Amino acid sequence: MTVVDSGPVRRAFIARVKGILLQPKVEWGLIESEPASIRGLFIGYACILAAIPAIAVIIQHLVFVHWLLIPIIVVAVLTYIFSLIGVYIMGLIIDALAPSFDGQRSQIQAMKVAVYPYTAVWVAGVLNIIPVLGILAVLAGLYGLYIFYLGLPKLMKCPAEKAVGYVVVSIVVAIVVNIIMAIVIGAITAPLMVGALVGGAVTLGGG
């Protein structure tokens, strides 16, 4: 699926988002046989939706915490980039694990399984605009796991009796990957955040 500036394709994009969120079982059936490319999945879908949480966090700080804006923009951009890298790595892992659970390897199908379940988290990222509502993103994450559970055995042709193990191992690996990326992002941005906090404290003290 590739999104360009045309009405029909935009409508197809919106229909995919609604379908995967509201009728995931039905939508996975469409996704399974749909021609796709890794480039199309990322540029036409993931890159668009993954920007929602990052933009929401920036808006939140524009409204509530003005003096931390520059560091937050840096964090948001890095988080956006690394989230896409994480999804790609997840797709590779899903593909590599397929034979261990009697599934069929297919990098394209694996990337579909990696990309589409994140729809729930990315869309719910808009809640980050209001700090109190950010916790609801956790519920979106759980729903994303459910979508993942429905799609993985279907697209990777995994036997039903092996599906749970395949899903659990994939999720554990995804958690490890995300922890590593969070550590990297923290290491990159920590000095910037500390500098901003110190500068903000000095400004407030001077005021």
N, C-alpha and C positions, 0 to 999 in steps of 0.2 A: 504494500500500500504506500503510495507516494502522494504527499499533499502539495498541490500547487495552487496558484491563485485562480481557481475556477469554482463556480458554484457547485456542480455535481460532485467534484472531488472533496470539497469542504463538507458537503452533506454526508458523503461516505465516511469521512473522518469522524464527524459528530455521531453518526449512526454506530460506528465501531465503539466509540467510548460508551455510549448508552447501552449498546448490546452487551459488552463485556462486564459492565457494572450491574445491569438489571436482569439480564438473561444469559449468564455465563455459560451454562450448559449448551444452549442453542448456539451461542456465538462461537464457542470452540469448534462446533461442527462446521461452521462456515470457514473459520480460520484454518482448520486442518487441511482443507483441499485448496485453499487460496494461494495462487502464485505470489511469491514474495522474494525480496532480496534483503540482505543485511543492511545495505545502504538505505533502502526504502523504509525498513522497520525503524531505523534510527532517525534519519533525517525527516521522514514523513510522519513520524509518530512520537517516538521517545524524546527526541530533542525538543519537541513542542511542549509536551506535557510536563517533562522534567523541569521546565523553567518555572512552572507555577509556584512550587514551594519557595524557590529562591527569590522570585519577585515579591511574594507575599512577605517574606522576612524583611526585605529591604523596605517595603511600604510600612511594615510595623515599626521599624526604627525611624523612619521619616516622621511618623506620627508621635511616637512615644519617647524615643531616646536619640535626640538629634546629634549629640556629640560623639556617638559611636558609629556614625553612619559609614565612614570610609572603611574601617575594619570590617564592618558587617557586610559591605558590598564585596570585599575581597573573600570573606568566608563563604558568602552565598555563591559567588562565581566558582570558587574551588569545589564547593559541595556539589554544584550542578555538574561540573566536569567529571568529578570522581564518581558521582552517581551513575553517569552514563558508562563510564569505564567499568564500574561494578556490574552493571547489567550485562555488558558484553562478556566479561569474565564468567559471569553466571551461566550465560548461554554456552560457552565453551565447556564448562564443567558438566552441565546437564548432558551435553552431547557425549563427552568422554565417559560419563558414568553409565550410559545406556546399556552397553553390553553386560555390565555387572548385574543388571536387573532384568536381563533377557529382553531388553528393548532394542529398537533399531536406531542406529546412529544416523543423524541428519542435522547438519549444522543449522540449516534454515529453520527446521521445525523446533530445534532447541532454542534458537533465538526468539522465535515466537513465544515459546513458553517462558522465557526470561523477561521479555518486554511487556507483554499484555497484562499480567497480574499486577504490575506496578501502577497500572492506571488508577486503582483505588487510592493509593498513597499519594500519587501526584495530584489528582483532582482534589483530594482532601487537604492538600498543602495550602490551599487558599485560606484555610482557617487560621493559618499562622499570622494573618494580619492582626487578629485579636488574640493576645497572649493566652488568655484563659481558655480559648477554644482549641488551642494547639494540642491539648491532650486527646482530643477526639481523633487525631491522626493515628493514635494507637489502635483504635477500633478499625480504622480504614486498613491498617496494616494486617490485622487479623483477617479481615475480609479478603484482602489480597492473597493471603495464604490459602484461603478456601478456593479462590479462583485458580491459583496455582495447582492445588490438589486435583481440581477437575480437569485441568488442561494437560498436565504432564503425562499421565499414563495414556491419554488419548492420542496425543501427537507423537509421542515417542514409542508407541506400540508396546507398552509394557504390560505384562500379564497382571490381572487384578490382584493376585496374591503377592506380587512383588511391588505394587504401587506405593503402599505406605512407606516401605523401607526406602524406596527411591526418593520419595518426597522428603522424608525426614533427613536423609543424608544430604540432599541438595540444599535444604534449608540450613542445616548446620554449617555447611561449607559457605553458604551465602552470609551467614552471621559472622563467620571468621573473616571473610573478605571485607565486610563492612567495618568490622572493628579495626582491621589493619588500615583501611583508608581513613577512618576517623582519627587514628593516631597520627597518620601522615599529615592530614589537614591541620590537626592541633599543633603539630610541631612547626608547621609553616606559619600559622597565623598567631600563635601564642605571643611572640614578641610584639607584633602589631597591636594585639588586644591590650597587652600590658601597658604599652606606650600610650594608647588612647585613654585607658583608665587613669593612668598617672596624670596625663595632660588634662583630663576632665576634672580630676580632683583638685589640681592646682588652679584651674580656671574658677571652679566653684569656691575654693578657699579664698582666692583673690577677690571674687565678687562679694 
